[in-house]
Structures are given as C-alpha cells and as structure tokens.
Amino acid sequence: MLKVFLVEDEIVVREGIKNNVNWLENDFIFSGESSDGELAYPMIKEIKPDIVITDIRMPFMDGLQLSRLLKQEMPWIKIIILSGYEEFNYAKEAIEIGITRYLLKPISSTELMKCMKEVRSIIQKEREEKQNYEIYKKEMKEYEEDEKRNLFHDIINKTESPISLLERGKKLNVELSSMVYLIILFKINTSSDTRDEPQHIVEAKEKLDTILEENDNIIRFNLLFDEQSLLLKASSIENIINIKENCINQVKEIMEDYDGISYFGGVGRPVKRLGDISISFHEACSAFAYRYIWDTSEILDYQN
C-alpha cells in the first residue's frame, strides 16, 4: 500500500479529505496530517510517504515552498497540489518544481481518488522501470565480469598478442599498459554450509571492494570460487613493491577489524612485459596453494 500525507490549514477541508475518502479500500494508507508546511516538513521526513497532498496557501510555509524542499530531499515523493481558482497562476511554478498533479478546489472525494489512482499508476510504472534497470545493470555487470575473467584467462595463457589484449582491455575500461606488473591472488574464506554470507563477511568484502576500486594501480579480476586476482601496475620495480606492501597492509587491516574471518593470499614476482604476467601469476599460484595446509590467515610471497 502507498502512504499518503495531507497538508491543509483549513481544518474543515482537512477533516473532510481525511474522513470522507476510503483510503484502505483503495489500497492507500493515510499516514499523517499537518496544518502547514513548516510543521509538516519534519513529519514527512520521518514518515517518508509516497504521496503528499498539500494546499498552496498556508501560514508559515506554503505548499510550493514545502514542495520545493521535498523534491530536493526526497525526489521520489509524488505531490498533489490543491488550489483555488485565484491561485491558478501558481501552476507554472508548480510544474517547474515537479508537482505530479494540480487540482482546483473544491474537489470531491471521487475526483481526489481518481487522481490518487492516476498517481499510483505513475509510481508503479516508475518502480517497474527502476526494477528493470537494476536487473539490466546487474546483468551488464555480470557480463563485464565474465569478459574481464576471459581477458585475464587469455593474459595468463598468452593466447593472444599484447596489442589484441590491450585493445580488449580498453573496450572494458581496463588499462593494461604499464612498465611493471605483479599478481596477487586472494580469497576470503567463507562457509559453504550457508546460502547467505554472514554480515561481517559482507561488510569486510564491501570495504575491500572500495579500497581496490579507488586504486588506479590495481586491476581486480574476480575468478571462480570467490578467488580474486589483483593485477598491480607501476612505473618501476621499486614503486610496485611499495604498492604491493600498501595493498597487503590495507587488506590485513580490514580483515583484522572483523572477528572470525580467515583469508589467504599468494604474491608473484614483478615482471616488465604484458606477456610475462603469466610468470607472476604461476608464482602467485604456488604461494596461494599453501592455503590448503596453512592453519592461519596469511599472504605469502612467492619467495617464501
């Protein structure tokens, strides 16, 4: 059900709208009321209704001032303006603010409910479009992750020329060109017994994602079984060692903030060619394989 909030300074009109409309029978919830915009504003922020019905002329804060504030802070709210004939010149300003409907007084409960149902249709359509857009974004993200995973597979298996790999990377907004490269394999261990991950693991992954996404020197490839390959880039061996150490320290700090999280990582050597990333990867794999016999969380260097 959609929540409705009413703002009207004339108590007779306010009580009439409140009591003469069959809200529940039409799948609406009358969630609150106020006599002016100033009092209504904090109430609306707290209740977060779907629809606000407001008069234009009210003391302290009129309907247009209230509408402007609401649209700035809660743009999803649909606003129905009630206005007398002499106030119709406000219609242009109401349209500019983004008012959904502009109704002239006096208005019957039948007319108001007809308008409410039209607004409900608008809300439902917008929600469906938003849901479809979210599905589309999710599918596109999954597609891009698959394409990045395929790109990484071809990098480490050297199945394509460097120029072809660089061009594929650019199409995915992945800049592969660099003076030096280094691979870190990493995984947060999760229980396979539960379908949903514990909240502390979800939070740890989100923090890790934020750090990695903000670092232009790290390209993350999500591999199978929740494993990640971090491709580090730098202008020199010295720089990439510093980036590696900073990355490892940041990861450990995040993991240590949460009790009960175990992790493991493997680090390869620095290489200077795109075609040699496979060397760093296979060395990282050798270190990463120790996760099967290592009892504690660790990020091992290939030299260990």
C-alpha positions as CSV (number, residue, x, y, z in Angstrom):
1,M,0.0,0.0,0.0
2,L,1.1,3.6,-0.7
3,K,1.3,6.0,2.2
4,V,-0.4,9.4,1.9
5,F,0.3,12.6,3.9
6,L,-2.1,15.6,3.9
7,V,-1.1,19.2,4.5
8,E,-4.1,21.6,4.8
9,D,-4.5,24.7,7.0
10,E,-8.4,24.7,6.8
11,I,-9.5,22.1,9.4
12,V,-12.8,21.6,7.8
13,V,-11.2,20.7,4.4
14,R,-8.5,18.6,6.1
15,E,-11.0,16.6,8.1
16,G,-13.3,16.2,5.1
17,I,-10.5,14.8,3.0
18,K,-9.2,12.6,5.8
19,N,-12.6,11.1,6.8
20,N,-14.5,11.0,3.5
21,V,-12.0,9.1,1.4
22,N,-12.0,5.3,1.6
23,W,-8.2,5.0,1.9
24,L,-7.8,1.4,2.9
25,E,-10.5,0.2,0.4
26,N,-8.4,1.7,-2.4
27,D,-5.1,0.4,-1.1
28,F,-3.8,3.6,0.4
29,I,-2.7,4.3,4.0
30,F,-3.5,7.7,5.5
31,S,-0.1,8.1,7.3
32,G,-0.3,11.7,8.7
33,E,-1.6,15.3,8.5
34,S,-0.5,18.8,9.3
35,S,-1.9,22.3,9.2
36,D,1.1,24.0,7.5
37,G,4.3,23.2,5.6
38,E,6.7,24.1,8.5
39,L,5.1,21.5,10.8
40,A,4.6,19.0,8.0
41,Y,8.3,19.0,6.8
42,P,9.9,17.1,9.7
43,M,6.9,14.8,9.9
44,I,7.2,13.9,6.2
45,K,10.9,13.3,6.6
46,E,10.2,10.9,9.4
47,I,7.2,9.1,7.8
48,K,8.5,9.1,4.2
49,P,5.1,8.9,2.5
50,D,4.7,8.0,-1.2
51,I,2.2,10.8,-1.9
52,V,1.8,14.3,-0.3
53,I,-1.4,16.2,-0.8
54,T,-0.9,19.9,0.1
55,D,-2.8,23.2,-0.2
56,I,-0.9,26.1,-1.7
57,R,-1.8,29.0,0.6
58,M,-0.9,28.2,4.2
59,P,0.7,30.2,7.0
60,F,4.5,29.9,7.9
61,M,5.4,27.7,4.9
62,D,3.1,27.4,1.8
63,G,2.6,24.4,-0.4
64,L,5.1,25.4,-3.1
65,Q,7.9,26.1,-0.6
66,L,7.2,22.7,1.1
67,S,7.1,21.0,-2.3
68,R,10.5,22.5,-3.3
69,L,12.1,21.2,-0.1
70,L,10.6,17.8,-0.5
71,K,11.7,17.4,-4.1
72,Q,15.2,18.4,-3.2
73,E,15.5,15.9,-0.4
74,M,13.1,13.2,-1.4
75,P,12.6,13.4,-5.2
76,W,10.6,10.1,-5.3
77,I,7.7,11.7,-3.5
78,K,4.7,12.5,-5.6
79,I,2.9,15.8,-4.8
80,I,-0.7,16.7,-5.4
81,I,-1.3,20.5,-5.1
82,L,-4.8,21.7,-4.1
83,S,-5.5,25.3,-5.2
84,G,-8.3,27.8,-5.5
85,Y,-9.1,29.5,-8.8
86,E,-7.4,32.7,-7.9
87,E,-4.2,30.8,-7.2
88,F,-4.1,29.1,-10.7
89,N,-1.2,31.4,-11.7
90,Y,1.0,29.3,-9.4
91,A,0.5,26.3,-11.8
92,K,3.6,27.2,-13.9
93,E,5.8,27.3,-10.8
94,A,4.3,24.0,-9.6
95,I,5.2,22.4,-12.9
96,E,8.8,23.7,-12.7
97,I,9.2,22.2,-9.2
98,G,8.0,18.8,-10.4
99,I,4.5,18.6,-9.0
100,T,2.7,15.5,-10.2
101,R,-0.9,16.8,-10.2
102,Y,-2.5,20.3,-9.7
103,L,-6.2,20.2,-8.6
104,L,-8.6,23.0,-8.3
105,K,-10.8,23.4,-5.2
106,P,-13.5,22.5,-4.4
107,I,-12.8,18.8,-5.1
108,S,-14.9,15.8,-4.3
109,S,-13.7,12.6,-2.7
110,T,-14.4,10.8,-6.0
111,E,-12.3,13.3,-8.0
112,L,-9.5,13.1,-5.5
113,M,-9.4,9.3,-5.5
114,K,-9.4,9.2,-9.3
115,C,-6.3,11.5,-9.2
116,M,-4.8,9.3,-6.5
117,K,-5.1,6.2,-8.7
118,E,-3.5,8.0,-11.6
119,V,-0.6,8.9,-9.4
120,R,-0.4,5.4,-8.1
121,S,-0.1,4.2,-11.7
122,I,2.8,6.6,-12.2
123,I,4.5,5.3,-9.1
124,Q,4.1,1.7,-10.1
125,K,5.4,2.3,-13.6
126,E,8.5,4.1,-12.2
127,R,9.1,1.3,-9.8
128,E,8.9,-1.3,-12.5
129,E,11.2,0.8,-14.7
130,K,13.7,1.1,-11.8
131,Q,13.5,-2.6,-11.1
132,N,14.1,-3.4,-14.8
133,Y,17.0,-1.0,-14.8
134,E,18.5,-2.7,-11.7
135,I,18.2,-6.1,-13.4
136,Y,19.8,-4.7,-16.5
137,K,22.7,-3.2,-14.5
138,K,23.2,-6.5,-12.7
139,E,23.2,-8.4,-16.0
140,M,25.6,-5.9,-17.6
141,K,27.9,-6.2,-14.5
142,E,27.9,-10.0,-14.7
143,Y,28.6,-9.8,-18.4
144,E,31.5,-7.4,-17.9
145,E,32.9,-9.6,-15.1
146,D,32.7,-12.6,-17.4
147,E,34.5,-10.6,-20.2
148,K,37.2,-9.5,-17.7
149,R,37.6,-13.0,-16.5
150,N,38.0,-14.2,-20.1
151,L,40.5,-11.4,-20.7
152,F,42.6,-12.4,-17.7
153,H,42.5,-16.1,-18.8
154,D,43.9,-15.0,-22.2
155,I,46.6,-12.9,-20.5
156,I,47.9,-15.6,-18.3
157,N,47.7,-18.3,-21.0
158,K,49.2,-15.9,-23.7
159,T,46.6,-16.9,-26.2
160,E,46.6,-13.5,-27.9
161,S,49.1,-10.9,-28.9
162,P,49.8,-8.0,-26.5
163,I,48.2,-5.5,-28.9
164,S,45.0,-7.6,-29.0
165,L,44.9,-7.8,-25.2
166,L,45.4,-4.0,-24.8
167,E,42.6,-3.3,-27.3
168,R,40.2,-5.7,-25.5
169,G,41.1,-4.1,-22.2
170,K,40.2,-0.6,-23.5
171,K,36.8,-1.8,-24.5
172,L,36.2,-2.9,-20.9
173,N,37.7,0.3,-19.5
174,V,40.7,-1.7,-18.2
175,E,44.0,0.0,-18.9
176,L,46.6,-2.8,-19.2
177,S,49.5,-0.7,-20.3
178,S,52.2,-0.4,-17.7
179,M,56.0,-0.5,-17.1
180,V,55.8,-3.2,-14.4
181,Y,53.2,-5.8,-13.3
182,L,52.7,-8.0,-10.3
183,I,50.0,-10.5,-9.4
184,I,48.4,-11.1,-6.0
185,L,45.9,-14.0,-5.6
186,F,43.5,-13.5,-2.7
187,K,40.5,-15.2,-1.1
188,I,38.3,-14.6,1.9
189,N,37.3,-18.0,3.3
190,T,33.5,-18.4,3.7
191,S,31.4,-21.3,4.9
192,S,29.8,-23.3,2.2
193,D,27.2,-24.6,4.7
194,T,25.1,-21.5,4.5
195,R,23.4,-19.9,1.5
196,D,23.8,-16.3,2.7
197,E,27.1,-14.9,3.9
198,P,27.3,-13.6,7.5
199,Q,27.0,-9.8,7.7
200,H,30.6,-9.3,9.0
201,I,32.0,-11.1,5.9
202,V,29.7,-9.0,3.6
203,E,31.0,-5.8,5.3
204,A,34.6,-6.9,5.0
205,K,34.2,-7.6,1.3
206,E,32.5,-4.2,0.7
207,K,35.4,-2.4,2.4
208,L,37.9,-4.3,0.4
209,D,36.0,-3.6,-2.8
210,T,36.0,0.1,-2.0
211,I,39.8,0.2,-1.5
212,L,40.6,-1.8,-4.6
213,E,38.2,0.2,-6.8
214,E,39.7,3.5,-5.7
215,N,43.3,2.5,-6.5
216,D,44.2,3.2,-10.1
217,N,47.2,1.0,-9.8
218,I,45.2,-2.2,-9.1
219,I,43.0,-4.1,-11.6
220,R,40.8,-6.7,-9.9
221,F,39.7,-9.8,-11.7
222,N,37.0,-11.9,-10.0
223,L,37.8,-15.5,-10.6
224,L,35.9,-18.7,-9.8
225,F,35.2,-19.9,-6.2
226,D,35.3,-16.3,-4.8
227,E,39.0,-16.0,-5.6
228,Q,40.4,-12.7,-6.8
229,S,43.4,-11.9,-8.9
230,L,44.8,-8.4,-8.3
231,L,47.0,-7.1,-11.1
232,L,49.2,-4.4,-9.8
233,K,50.8,-1.8,-12.1
234,A,53.6,0.7,-11.6
235,S,56.3,2.7,-13.3
236,S,59.2,0.8,-11.6
237,I,60.1,-2.2,-9.6
238,E,60.5,0.0,-6.5
239,N,57.1,1.5,-7.0
240,I,55.3,-1.8,-7.5
241,I,56.9,-3.2,-4.3
242,N,55.6,-0.2,-2.4
243,I,52.1,-0.6,-3.9
244,K,52.2,-4.3,-3.1
245,E,53.1,-3.7,0.6
246,N,50.5,-1.0,0.9
247,C,47.8,-3.2,-0.6
248,I,48.7,-6.2,1.7
249,N,48.7,-3.9,4.8
250,Q,45.3,-2.4,3.9
251,V,43.8,-5.9,3.3
252,K,45.2,-7.2,6.6
253,E,43.8,-4.1,8.5
254,I,40.4,-4.7,7.1
255,M,40.4,-8.4,7.9
256,E,41.6,-7.7,11.4
257,D,38.6,-5.4,12.1
258,Y,36.3,-8.4,12.0
259,D,36.5,-11.4,14.2
260,G,36.3,-14.9,12.7
261,I,37.3,-14.0,9.2
262,S,40.1,-16.1,7.6
263,Y,41.8,-15.3,4.4
264,F,44.8,-16.3,2.3
265,G,46.8,-14.7,-0.5
266,G,49.8,-15.5,-2.8
267,V,52.1,-13.0,-4.4
268,G,54.1,-13.4,-7.6
269,R,57.2,-11.6,-8.7
270,P,57.3,-8.2,-10.6
271,V,57.6,-8.5,-14.4
272,K,58.1,-5.9,-17.1
273,R,56.1,-7.3,-20.0
274,L,52.4,-7.9,-20.5
275,G,53.3,-11.3,-21.9
276,D,55.2,-12.2,-18.7
277,I,52.3,-11.7,-16.3
278,S,51.8,-15.4,-16.6
279,I,55.1,-15.9,-14.8
280,S,54.0,-13.7,-11.9
281,F,50.6,-15.5,-11.9
282,H,52.0,-19.0,-11.7
283,E,54.4,-18.0,-8.9
284,A,51.4,-16.4,-7.0
285,C,49.6,-19.7,-7.6
286,S,52.4,-21.7,-6.0
287,A,52.3,-19.5,-2.9
288,F,48.4,-19.5,-2.9
289,A,48.4,-23.3,-2.9
290,Y,49.7,-23.3,0.7
291,R,46.2,-22.3,1.8
292,Y,45.3,-26.0,1.9
293,I,48.0,-26.7,4.6
294,W,48.3,-23.3,6.3
295,D,46.5,-23.0,9.6
296,T,46.4,-19.2,9.9
297,S,45.4,-16.3,7.6
298,E,48.4,-15.1,5.6
299,I,49.5,-13.5,2.4
300,L,52.6,-15.4,1.2
301,D,55.2,-14.1,-1.2
302,Y,56.5,-16.5,-3.9
303,Q,60.0,-16.3,-2.4
304,N,58.8,-17.8,0.9
